Amino acid sequence: MENLLDSWGLTAATFVPMLGVALMMFVPKEKEDLHKKIALVTSLVVAVIGVLLLVQFDLDATGQLQFAVDHMWIDVINSHYAMGLDGMSLPLVLLTMLVVPLCIVYSWDHFPAPANPKAFLMLILILETGMIGTFMAQDLVLFFVFFEVVLLPMFFMIAVWGGEDRRYASLKFFLYTLFGSALMLVSFLSLYFLSGAESFVLTDLAQAVAENGISRTAGLWIFGGMLLGFGIKVPMFPFHTWLPDAHTQAPTVGSVILAAVLLKLGTYGFIRIAIPVLPEAAVEWAPWIGLLAVVGIIYGALGCLAQTDMKRLIAFSSVAHMGFVMLGISTLTDFGINAAIMGMVAHGLITGMLFFIAGSIKERYHTLDIARLGGLLLKAPRMGWILGLSVMASLGLPGLAGFWGEFPAILSTYNPANGLPVETFRTYMVISALGTVLAAGYLLWLLQRTAFGTPTEEFADLDIPDVTRHEWIAWTPMIALILAIGIYPNLIFRVTDGAVDASLNECLQVNTQEMSAEDIEALHCAPVYNLGSGAHVVDEHAVSGD
Amino acid sequence: MTAQLLALAFERPAIDWHAVAPELVLLTAGCLITLADVIFLEKARSFTAALAGLGVLATAIPLITLATSGADRVLFGGAYVVDDFALITKAIFLMAGYVVILLSTNYVAEGDYWENEYYGLLLASLMGMIMMASSRDLISIFVALELLSIPAYLMVAWRKGDARSNEAGLKYYLMGVFASAVMLYGMSLLFGLAGSTQLTDIAAAVASGATSTSATTLAIVFIIAGFAFKVSAAPFHTWAPDVYEGAPTPVTAFLSVASKAAGFVAILQLLYVGFYGRADVYEPLIWILAAASMTLGNLVALRQTNIVRLMAYSGVAQTGFIIAPLAVAGHAGLGDQALSTVVTYLAIYAAMNLGAFAVIITLSRKTGSAELSSFGGAFSYAPGLTVAMSFFLFSLAGIPPLGGWFAKFEVFRVLTSAGDFWGYSLAVIAAVNSVIALYYYAGIARRMWADDAPEGDLAPVPTTPSLVIALAICAGVTLAFGVVPQIVARFTDVSLLALGG
């Protein structure tokens, strides 16, 4: 069993959904119940594989790739089928495996028009393959392929099952992301050629960059290309404009998957690829990333205050929350990136929940216009309280998951990594702290306008059913996790810490106060890290080289 | 006695019969079709298409035996060469030809057009293509080009009753002849400079620098311009939309894939065997052709309302992608890579573009229209066709895991590995263009998936076995090439430089 998991575990986790898709292809469209069952069983099998992986996962070696497989995939371009799981990817993989079956359960009885569960569920399963594959891929070409596989099902989900403006929104989503990923691909290729790496496997690339070096300009350009590719996916300000449209128009389940997992593909790309492979370019870009993150936090929050549509408001809050994640990443510290991963998981659960609730409200009221809602607590008290809990979690109330994403991210900016301008980042800290106040403002206001008060006249006599059975099944695990992580954040930090530490360049983390000058010199850090004697070290090398 | 006389008058050059076996088999099939028409008259209609298909498949047998025998074969003093490059490109032509026959089967029969002549001409044109793959001499290249073009002029005008088809035929003919003339002039200049029509001799002459630069440049520009017409590269693409629209759709598929590939094969041979040493001349020329084709083709495609015209412009853009690697082909160590990339792209392009045309032909059996609006709501009455079309469209756009991504990836790989401004700038232009292209490809898919069917007509689409087989071949190949690109990459790992020196 253990051996089987070692060599086949990740492959199975990635491709079992495709087996489900293949099976469903041969079942006629009319057998809707059968389709639902196949899809649910498939996603549950994936989840079981996920649990098995978790059980077998060595928590004392989270920094290493476990269950790794590495086979030649495309000879001519030295691309490998390299998959692996470490502490950075594990939480996100498990999040994906959790969210997908919940989405299938949620949509059990109410598929958005035009129904057709067969096609809808097949798309969800294809999405699952793409998402899990992206989090596990250790080869840039493989990563790129999975990263793109996700696009098609999401495009169709929005285009076919979306709201009024679905045609515009789906295409906007698709074009934005593709634009980013096309330039990202050019970056990947230049990285491969300029570093002279043996293959596209990440470890080979990082090693080649460290050994052969890469010119400063090239590094900056390549990092810039990745910034665009990943940044659009996150989405970072100013590339965020596709997000509110896509979220508002997508069917509920589409929004949930988009918020819970798809956005994380971008942030994951930063911490898995961009920063470990090009740490020096990262140091130079970081203040700008931090700036965009802070702008995103404030802009997202202000955007929220102006929204009249509940789903659009939640979408804008995503921009703000992902801003906190990017802020944590931009510090390039162990602490900041751990906070970022926590933020990713927490945002996935919380915003996923909010979109679920928004979908359920829309189904009952046939509108998400905040001004027309109200008195949810009177009409459907349980749902009202769940909304309240999710809103509290989202604004970062201590004791709930959201807090552990935001608070450490803000804290980490007090002490950014070596080579980063401390004053700038402390300024970011102050501004982003203001952002949390705004977040509390718009979220509480949302709660006040929708849940409190008395129902508006048009819905006063309408019978609003409370949380249904399928909704309970779909929501309970997410609420439980929001609480569990909130009370015991070590659930996540314990897993991620080792991996984040291992992924960061030593020079970023050296403590100049505690280490002796000789030890620092022995690291041969580039001047960009600004380790005091850095320039001196380089000079000495030049001399000894002669 | 007669044999002796003949032997005196004409010394037969040594012929490697195995090497020319594919051509002979195809020729035999063509003759059989013509004979069948004479002998069986009307009764022949029922089996001509099958005979043509079998002929093409039978031609593949000697190709396989040649591939397994390994060694390169050189005939007629180097004018005709059967090497790995020739074999893989011949295989691409034959596969494309076979799918076109499948697409034509019902179209030609139901339209009540002449069948024997159609398939006879189709095989003749294919014959020209597989000859092109082996031609390493100006004269054999020209003969092959005319052999593949002249039947195509006729086939474009096959819908005799339709003025558009006649217009298309005439337009294609006039423009084609003009291009040939320009190219011939270039060839005559080249002959004057090198004193030989053999590409290897020309290579030795023009690369040495002994020839006048201006005359060489003029010759190369004229020849490439002539073939740029054939592959519909901007600014020599203006015939394509009208001809594609007017021609019978299976013929359009044939032109957009096989005929275009033949043009590329000719360009590759001329470039690599003939004037590889003159990178200073052809690299800038191809850079401009590639950038112009991609940008112009994509921008104009955005405005199209007819799917065949749209495919014509998207074909122009794809030409830009296919030709782009050649813009850095002269860089040290990149020659073979660029060549393999072009051949890889051609193989994948053949599968996905033919697939798209197969869907267009199938759907228009119901709608009888090629307007984009007639594609609305196809998902509700033909989900299988819609999924297949999405496969082909997104493959053309280069979205993994469909075949097209690997083709585009290879193009980016070659361009970035050049490592200079020209390579990077073309890569960025290509990246931006792939986004523009996605806009209209995704637009078609979105119409089919999300729009309502015109007039609520949800009757199923009448399909035929041959169309289903054609679709299955194209979809299978498109997906297989995307998931395991190694399948195509190991066959396209070819070189022409060993010969050109």
Interface residues (C-beta under 8 A of the other chain):
Chain A: K29 W73 I74 D75 V76 I77 P114 A119 V141 F144 V145 F146 E148 V149 L151 L152 F155 F156 A159 V160 R166 R167 S170 L171 F174 L175 L178 F179 A182 L183 L185 V186 L189 S190 F193 L194
Chain B: S340 F379 S380 P383 S390 F394 A397 I399 P400 P401 W405 F406 F409 E410 F412 R413 T416 S417 G419 Y424 A427 V428 A431 V432 S434 V435 L438 Y439 A442 G443 A445 R446 W449 A450 P485 Q486 A489 R490 D493
